[in-house]
Amino acid sequence: MNQLPTIRFGQYEVTRLIIGGNPFCGNSHFSEQLSREMAEYFTPEQVVETLKQAEANGINTVQARGDYHRILYWLELYRREGGKMYWIAQTASEMHDIFQNIRE
């Protein structure tokens, strides 16, 4: 397998292709039906398996929300199984205080 191209992100070398957390949380930006299907499919076990597959294929970074979503739980499960991907925490635009969201 060829190594994916990377960019410098602070002190890290991040793959230019990253995996996003929207599907894990059932957020398709396309239709309510697709959002429901994603939410049903992405059990905690399936999220961990998807992250492991992404890492095995050279992706070293996930970008996902860092607020009340389940992604924090899923990342913990993934890391307990040896996962090493970097995580870019995304803020939640609907929260009224972005600085409080960052602290959380």
C-alpha positions as CSV (number, residue, x, y, z in Angstrom):
1,M,0.0,0.0,0.0
2,N,1.3,3.5,-0.8
3,Q,1.5,6.0,2.0
4,L,-1.0,8.8,1.9
5,P,0.3,12.3,1.5
6,T,0.5,14.3,4.7
7,I,0.6,18.0,5.8
8,R,2.1,19.6,8.8
9,F,-0.5,20.5,11.5
10,G,1.3,22.0,14.4
11,Q,3.7,19.4,15.6
12,Y,1.9,16.5,13.8
13,E,2.0,15.0,10.3
14,V,-1.6,14.6,9.4
15,T,-2.8,12.7,6.3
16,R,-4.5,14.9,3.8
17,L,-7.4,12.5,3.7
18,I,-9.1,12.3,7.1
19,I,-12.2,10.5,8.3
20,G,-15.1,12.6,9.6
21,G,-17.5,11.8,12.5
22,N,-20.8,12.9,10.9
23,P,-21.8,9.4,9.6
24,F,-21.2,8.0,13.1
25,C,-23.7,10.4,14.6
26,G,-26.2,10.0,11.8
27,N,-25.7,13.4,10.3
28,S,-25.8,13.1,6.5
29,H,-26.6,16.7,5.4
30,F,-28.6,14.9,2.6
31,S,-31.8,13.5,3.9
32,E,-33.5,12.4,7.1
33,Q,-33.7,8.9,5.8
34,L,-30.0,8.6,5.2
35,S,-29.3,10.1,8.6
36,R,-31.5,7.4,10.2
37,E,-29.8,4.7,8.2
38,M,-26.3,5.9,9.3
39,A,-27.4,6.2,13.0
40,E,-28.7,2.6,12.9
41,Y,-25.6,1.2,11.2
42,F,-23.0,2.9,13.3
43,T,-23.2,1.0,16.6
44,P,-20.2,1.6,18.9
45,E,-18.6,-1.6,17.6
46,Q,-19.1,-0.5,13.9
47,V,-17.6,2.9,14.6
48,V,-14.5,1.2,16.2
49,E,-14.2,-1.2,13.3
50,T,-14.5,1.7,10.8
51,L,-11.8,3.7,12.5
52,K,-9.6,0.6,12.6
53,Q,-10.1,0.1,8.9
54,A,-9.3,3.7,8.1
55,E,-6.1,3.5,10.1
56,A,-5.2,0.2,8.4
57,N,-5.6,2.0,5.1
58,G,-3.2,4.8,6.0
59,I,-5.6,7.5,7.4
60,N,-4.1,8.8,10.6
61,T,-6.7,11.5,11.6
62,V,-10.4,11.8,12.5
63,Q,-12.3,15.0,12.7
64,A,-15.3,14.9,14.9
65,R,-17.3,17.0,17.4
66,G,-16.0,17.4,20.8
67,D,-19.1,18.1,22.7
68,Y,-21.9,15.9,23.9
69,H,-21.9,13.5,21.1
70,R,-20.9,9.9,21.6
71,I,-17.7,10.3,19.6
72,L,-15.7,10.7,22.8
73,Y,-16.9,7.3,24.0
74,W,-16.2,5.7,20.6
75,L,-12.7,7.1,20.5
76,E,-12.0,5.7,23.9
77,L,-13.1,2.3,22.8
78,Y,-11.0,2.6,19.7
79,R,-7.9,3.6,21.6
80,R,-8.4,0.8,24.1
81,E,-8.0,-1.5,21.1
82,G,-4.7,0.1,20.2
83,G,-6.0,2.8,17.8
84,K,-3.5,5.6,17.3
85,M,-5.3,8.1,15.1
86,Y,-5.1,11.8,15.8
87,W,-8.3,13.6,16.6
88,I,-9.3,17.1,15.5
89,A,-12.0,18.3,17.8
90,Q,-14.7,20.2,16.1
91,T,-16.8,22.8,17.9
92,A,-20.6,22.8,17.8
93,S,-21.9,25.9,16.0
94,E,-25.3,25.7,17.7
95,M,-23.9,26.1,21.2
96,H,-24.3,29.7,22.4
97,D,-20.8,30.1,23.9
98,I,-18.1,28.7,21.7
99,F,-15.4,29.2,24.4
100,Q,-17.4,27.1,26.8
101,N,-17.8,24.5,24.1
102,I,-14.0,24.5,23.7
103,R,-13.5,24.1,27.4
104,E,-15.9,21.1,27.4
